[in-house]
Amino acid sequence: MTASFGQVNGRHVTEDDVTAIVANAEAGFPGVTMRPVGRPTLGERPARTVGVRLDPDLDNALLAEIAASGHSASEVIRDALRAHLAPA
């Protein structure tokens, strides 16, 4: 009986599968375009996450702006903070 190393999508992974996967990795994954993992950076250093609580009216206004602009909540909030904190 052939050894099995578990299942992927309901199919048993065999010794031949593992050998093929290793060979593909050692060859540098030919034909594969690698993408960075994780969120895109917001600057030169890691960004900090800040949680805020919104009252229902402010939350509804944020949701309306997101729908109208197509931007994410984070983008809208960052832009609002920049405008509020900008030197006069």
Order of alpha helices (4+ residues) and beta strands (2+ residues): beta-beta-alpha-alpha-alpha
